[in-house]
Amino acid sequence: MTAPGTASDNDTPAGNNGTLRSSRRVRHWLAGAGVTVLAAVLGIVLAVRGGATPACAAPPTGNAVHKGKASFYDAGRSGGNCSFPGPPADRLYVALGASQYSGSAACGSYLEVSGPKGKVRVMVMDQCGGCGTSKIDLSTEAFTRIADRSQGIASVTYRAVVNPPLDGGLTFRMKGGASKYWFAVQVGNHGNPLRSVEAKGPAGGFRKAARQSDNHWTIEDGIGPGPYSIRVTDVYGRQATATGIRMVTKQVQRSTAVLASASPTPSSSAAAPPSPNAAPPSPTPTESVAPTATVEALAGAAAPLDRPRC
């Protein structure tokens, strides 16, 4: 036992004034602070390396014009970070920096890019690791439409294409590994950036799916074996619902719902009913029978909803 008024093993004199300081407590505090700082530094490094979505991030929308630089690359047969089955048929695509890629929120939307030689419309397909907020990476085919390839990098302006004309309606592709216990779908051919995706099975109401950075929408505990109704809403408030989506993985299922339409008037569209005497067509490896669909315009086209204020 330590006698009153003497310093224990944990305490050392702080000076001639007779007060004591707990060296062991100081050492523990410093060690704890060091661990905290190290963890914070590691967290920042991992976030940067992992391509974490910046706190203030959003895809290009509305009528805003962005000014920056464009380079070019070739994705080959890859569908990029957006996990598409492949590049668009015309190979006119673009990769955006992390802020505008926004955790896949920009996937499937379109930009009009203007350069020294002209304009080109490109689909967002990828994330560019070396691009900041003012840099984009075009496909080689797109770059040669707006600048000479020998330039390497060109000054450009670009803006969102609101309600771009598209060939066909919304598409749906179940992710490999999806099942009645884990719902994971990719929505394609939507044109405008998506704000939300909801889905339901034959029983129960719509449940909101969570957007993933690989451009899939998931419901962790699943919603049964299907078929499903899937309701899609874009950033401008336009909404479409497709029904008859099946739990068939890695196949593109085409619907007649057109989310991005030049007309702001609500409309409905459904698959034509089959002839009573005709056998239903067999699905091909890349697509299945067309689900029925409805589409509704909820808002104007120039004012995106829930846009982050930075």
C-alpha positions in Angstrom: 0.0 0.0 0.0 1.3 3.5 -0.8 1.6 5.8 2.0 -0.5 9.0 1.9 1.3 11.9 0.3 3.8 9.7 -1.6 3.9 9.1 -5.3 2.7 5.7 -6.5 4.2 3.7 -9.5 1.6 5.4 -11.6 2.4 8.9 -10.6 5.5 11.1 -11.0 6.0 14.7 -9.6 5.0 17.4 -12.1 7.2 20.0 -10.5 8.2 21.7 -7.3 4.7 22.8 -6.6 3.9 19.4 -5.2 1.2 18.5 -7.7 1.3 15.0 -9.3 0.7 13.8 -12.9 -0.4 10.4 -13.9 2.1 9.3 -16.4 0.4 6.0 -17.1 -2.9 7.7 -17.9 -1.1 10.1 -20.2 0.6 7.3 -22.0 -2.8 5.5 -22.4 -4.4 8.7 -23.6 -1.6 9.3 -26.2 -1.8 5.7 -27.4 -5.6 6.0 -27.8 -5.2 9.2 -29.7 -2.6 7.7 -31.9 -4.9 4.8 -32.8 -7.7 7.2 -33.5 -5.6 9.3 -35.9 -4.2 6.2 -37.6 -7.7 4.7 -38.1 -8.9 8.0 -39.5 -5.9 8.2 -41.9 -6.5 4.5 -43.0 -10.1 5.2 -43.5 -9.4 8.1 -45.8 -6.9 6.1 -47.8 -9.3 3.1 -48.1 -12.1 5.4 -49.2 -9.9 7.0 -51.9 -8.6 3.7 -53.1 -12.1 2.1 -53.0 -13.7 4.9 -55.0 -16.1 5.9 -52.3 -18.8 8.3 -53.4 -18.0 11.9 -52.3 -20.3 13.4 -49.7 -21.6 15.9 -52.2 -22.1 14.0 -55.4 -24.7 13.9 -58.2 -24.9 13.0 -61.9 -25.3 15.8 -64.4 -29.0 16.8 -64.7 -31.3 19.5 -66.0 -29.9 22.3 -68.1 -26.6 22.9 -66.4 -23.6 23.2 -68.7 -20.3 21.8 -67.4 -16.9 22.9 -68.7 -13.9 20.7 -68.6 -11.5 18.4 -70.4 -12.0 15.1 -72.2 -9.6 12.3 -72.9 -10.4 8.9 -74.5 -10.2 5.2 -73.8 -11.4 1.8 -75.1 -13.5 -0.4 -72.8 -13.4 -3.3 -75.3 -16.4 -5.6 -74.7 -16.8 -4.5 -71.1 -19.9 -2.8 -69.8 -17.8 -0.7 -67.4 -18.4 0.0 -63.7 -22.1 0.1 -64.6 -22.0 -3.7 -65.1 -23.9 -3.5 -68.4 -23.7 -6.7 -70.6 -21.5 -4.7 -73.0 -21.0 -1.2 -74.5 -23.8 0.4 -76.5 -24.0 -0.8 -80.1 -22.7 2.6 -81.4 -19.8 2.5 -78.9 -20.5 6.1 -77.9 -20.0 6.1 -74.1 -18.3 8.1 -71.4 -16.7 7.5 -68.0 -17.2 10.1 -65.2 -15.2 11.0 -62.1 -16.4 9.7 -58.7 -18.4 12.8 -57.9 -20.6 12.8 -61.1 -20.6 9.0 -61.3 -22.2 9.3 -57.8 -22.1 5.6 -56.8 -23.7 4.5 -60.1 -26.5 7.1 -60.0 -25.3 8.4 -63.5 -25.3 4.9 -65.1 -27.5 4.7 -68.2 -28.0 8.5 -68.5 -26.8 10.5 -71.5 -24.6 13.5 -72.0 -24.2 15.9 -75.0 -20.5 16.7 -75.3 -19.3 19.6 -77.5 -15.7 19.9 -78.6 -13.6 21.7 -81.3 -15.1 19.6 -84.1 -18.7 19.2 -83.1 -21.1 17.4 -80.7 -21.8 13.8 -79.7 -24.3 12.1 -77.5 -22.8 9.5 -75.2 -24.2 7.1 -72.6 -22.6 7.0 -69.1 -21.2 3.5 -68.7 -18.2 3.8 -66.5 -16.3 5.5 -63.6 -13.0 7.2 -64.4 -10.6 6.8 -61.5 -8.3 9.6 -62.6 -11.0 12.2 -63.4 -11.9 15.1 -61.2 -15.1 17.1 -61.3 -14.1 18.8 -64.6 -12.7 15.8 -66.5 -14.5 13.1 -68.5 -13.2 10.1 -70.4 -14.9 9.4 -73.8 -14.8 6.3 -75.9 -12.4 6.5 -78.8 -15.3 6.6 -81.2 -16.9 9.5 -79.3 -13.7 11.5 -78.9 -13.0 11.5 -82.7 -16.5 13.0 -83.2 -15.6 16.1 -81.3 -11.8 16.5 -81.6 -8.7 15.1 -83.4 -7.4 12.0 -81.8 -3.9 13.3 -82.0 -4.8 16.0 -79.5 -5.1 13.4 -76.7 -7.1 15.8 -74.5 -9.6 18.4 -75.7 -11.5 21.2 -74.1 -15.2 20.4 -74.0 -18.5 21.5 -72.6 -21.2 18.9 -71.7 -24.7 18.8 -70.3 -27.3 16.2 -69.5 -29.7 15.0 -72.3 -33.1 15.2 -70.7 -35.6 12.5 -71.9 -33.3 11.2 -74.7 -35.0 9.4 -77.5 -34.4 5.6 -77.0 -35.0 2.5 -79.0 -37.6 0.4 -77.0 -38.6 0.5 -73.4 -37.1 -0.3 -70.0 -35.0 -3.4 -69.6 -34.4 -5.5 -66.5 -31.6 -7.9 -65.8 -31.4 -10.0 -62.7 -27.9 -10.3 -61.2 -26.1 -13.6 -61.0 -26.9 -15.1 -57.6 -30.2 -13.4 -57.2 -33.1 -15.6 -56.0 -36.3 -15.4 -54.1 -34.2 -14.8 -51.0 -32.1 -12.0 -52.4 -33.5 -9.6 -55.0 -31.0 -7.9 -57.3 -31.9 -6.2 -60.5 -30.3 -3.9 -63.0 -32.6 -1.4 -64.9 -31.5 -0.4 -68.4 -32.6 1.8 -71.3 -34.1 4.5 -68.9 -32.3 7.5 -70.4 -32.6 9.8 -67.4 -30.7 9.1 -64.1 -32.8 7.0 -61.7 -34.0 8.2 -58.3 -35.5 5.0 -57.0 -36.5 1.5 -57.8 -39.2 -0.4 -56.0 -40.4 -4.0 -56.5 -43.0 -6.4 -55.3 -43.9 -10.1 -55.8 -47.4 -11.5 -56.3 -48.2 -10.8 -52.6 -47.5 -7.7 -50.6 -46.8 -4.1 -51.5 -43.9 -2.4 -53.1 -40.6 -2.4 -51.3 -37.8 0.1 -51.9 -34.5 -1.4 -53.4 -31.1 0.0 -52.4 -28.8 1.3 -55.1 -25.4 -0.4 -55.3 -22.2 1.0 -56.7 -22.2 -1.6 -59.5 -25.6 -0.3 -60.8 -27.8 -3.0 -59.3 -30.7 -2.5 -57.0 -31.1 -4.9 -54.1 -33.6 -6.0 -51.5 -31.5 -8.1 -49.1 -34.1 -10.6 -47.8 -35.8 -11.0 -51.1 -39.4 -10.7 -52.2 -40.2 -14.3 -53.2 -39.9 -16.2 -56.5 -41.7 -13.7 -58.7 -43.0 -12.7 -61.2 -42.4 -9.2 -60.1 -43.8 -5.7 -60.6 -41.0 -3.1 -60.7 -41.6 0.6 -60.3 -38.9 3.0 -61.6 -38.7 6.7 -60.9 -36.2 9.1 -62.5 -34.7 12.3 -61.0 -37.3 14.4 -62.8 -40.2 12.5 -61.2 -41.3 10.4 -64.2 -42.4 7.0 -63.1 -43.0 3.7 -64.9 -44.2 0.3 -63.7 -43.4 -3.0 -65.5 -45.0 -6.3 -64.5 -44.2 -9.9 -65.3 -40.5 -9.6 -64.6 -39.2 -13.1 -63.9 -36.4 -14.5 -61.7 -34.1 -15.4 -64.6 -30.5 -14.3 -64.0 -28.2 -12.7 -66.5 -30.9 -12.3 -69.2 -32.2 -9.0 -70.4 -36.0 -8.8 -70.1 -37.5 -6.1 -72.2 -40.6 -4.1 -71.3 -42.7 -1.6 -73.2 -42.5 1.0 -70.5 -40.8 4.1 -71.8 -39.5 6.2 -68.9 -37.6 8.9 -70.9 -40.1 10.3 -73.3 -40.1 13.6 -75.2 -43.8 13.9 -74.4 -44.6 15.1 -70.8 -48.2 13.7 -71.2 -49.0 10.7 -69.1 -49.4 7.6 -71.2 -49.7 3.8 -70.8 -48.2 1.0 -72.7 -48.7 -2.7 -72.5 -47.5 -5.7 -74.4 -49.9 -6.8 -77.1 -51.9 -9.9 -76.0 -50.9 -13.1 -77.7 -53.2 -14.7 -80.2 -55.3 -17.5 -78.5 -54.0 -20.0 -81.1 -50.4 -18.9 -81.1 -47.7 -20.5 -79.0 -45.7 -18.1 -76.9 -42.2 -17.4 -78.3 -39.3 -19.0 -76.5 -37.0 -16.6 -74.7 -33.5 -16.2 -76.3 -30.3 -16.2 -74.3 -30.3 -12.4 -74.3 -34.0 -11.5 -73.7 -37.2 -12.9 -72.5 -40.9 -12.3 -73.2 -41.9 -8.7 -72.9 -43.6 -7.8 -69.6 -46.6 -5.5 -69.5 -46.0 -2.0 -68.3 -47.5 1.4 -67.5 -45.9 4.7 -67.4 -46.8 8.0 -65.8 -45.3 11.5 -65.9 -45.2 13.0 -62.5 -43.2 16.2 -63.0 -41.6 18.5 -65.5 -38.4 17.6 -67.3 -36.0 20.4 -66.4 -36.1 20.4 -62.6 -34.5 17.3 -61.0 -35.8 16.2 -57.6 -33.8 15.9 -54.4 -30.6 17.3 -56.0 -27.8 17.7 -53.4 -27.0 21.2 -52.4 -23.3 21.6 -52.2 
